[in-house]
Amino acid sequence: MKIVIVGAGGRLGAAIAREWGRGEDEIIALNHAALDLGKATAIKRALQPLDFDALVNCAALTNVDYCESHDEEAFRINCTAVAEMGALCARKRSRMIHISTDYVFDGAKREPYSEEDKPRALSIYAASKLAGERALHAALPEALSVRVSWVFGPDRPSFVDQILARAHETDDLSAIADKWASPTYTLDIADLLRMFVLELRNETGVLHLCNPGACTWQEYGQFAVDCALEFGAPLRGRVVAPLKMAELTAFVAERPVYTAMSTARLAHLTGRSPRTWQDAVREHVTRSVVRER
């Protein structure tokens, strides 16, 4: 099978390209330099000449605050380009999987969101991603939009790596304690998502894929620090102090306060329940500590 990965230079795209490339499939990994979704003719030029069985779009404009003042760029990359790829896949009769976000929800719930819950975007970023889902399914009804959140993994630094790097340098650690979501490990996404290219390729619509459980940024960071200390990392910082979102005056866009997602549909379709976010973070931190030695 020939599979195109768009956004292969990012944290998730790089993980998928590498992990899937270990098998027998031919992986065509396109980073931003190879395919800039912000350019109107880039998709036709880069993808039209290719023959492929499936396309996974991991590319997006994800800077939430930047999107507030660059709405045209946000909608071009997160919506229009997604629809164009969907239309191209329709013409080629190829499978398309699109990576979306938990930010399509307004955070009003206090229990994990399911795929049946009605989205309500609070920011330009969220609105552009939600519009991208809808435009994709209009162009290619057989597509699958996969919502993820708080993505971390070995290919590019994330919050986990940043908090540990800071803990090596100082004991002044803090993180938001009044915003909840479900962290998502790129290696687990790559593993589970592979099934939707092969045996579950007829599954369509929306799918939530994350490591189950809700936590705040503070809880997330504190658990990472605790894991690193457990494995002998020489950290100066050991306690992550709580911050309130209202204290972060640099934020421009409104952010939902609760976006944990249910993986019940994922478990039903695959017969597999993802491991908890704690187990995933523990593995990532363990690998990080081992690499440092």
HELIX and SHEET records of a PDB file:
HELIX    1   1 ARG A   11  TRP A   20  1                                  10    
HELIX    2   2 ALA A   42  LEU A   47  1                                   6    
HELIX    3   3 VAL A   64  SER A   69  1                                   6    
HELIX    4   4 ASP A   71  PHE A   75  1                                   5    
HELIX    5   5 ARG A   76  THR A   80  3                                   5    
HELIX    6   6 ALA A   81  LYS A   92  1                                  12    
HELIX    7   7 ASP A  102  VAL A  104  5                                   3    
HELIX    8   8 ILE A  124  ALA A  139  1                                  16    
HELIX    9   9 PHE A  159  GLU A  169  1                                  11    
HELIX   10  10 THR A  186  LEU A  193  1                                   8    
HELIX   11  11 ARG A  194  PHE A  196  5                                   3    
HELIX   12  12 TRP A  217  GLU A  230  1                                  14    
HELIX   13  13 MET A  245  GLU A  247  5                                   3    
HELIX   14  14 ALA A  264  THR A  270  1                                   7    
HELIX   15  15 TRP A  277  GLU A  292  1                                  16    
SHEET    1   A 6 GLU A  26  LEU A  30  0                                        
SHEET    2   A 6 LYS A   2  VAL A   6  1                                        
SHEET    3   A 6 ALA A  54  ASN A  57  1                                        
SHEET    4   A 6 ARG A  95  THR A 101  1                                        
SHEET    5   A 6 LEU A 144  VAL A 148  1                                        
SHEET    6   A 6 GLY A 205  HIS A 208  1                                        
SHEET    1   B 2 VAL A 151  PHE A 152  0                                        
SHEET    2   B 2 THR A 184  TYR A 185  1                                        
SHEET    1   C 2 LEU A 173  ILE A 176  0                                        
SHEET    2   C 2 VAL A 240  LEU A 243  1                                        
SHEET    1   D 2 TRP A 180  ALA A 181  0                                        
SHEET    2   D 2 CYS A 215  THR A 216 -1                                        
END                                                                             
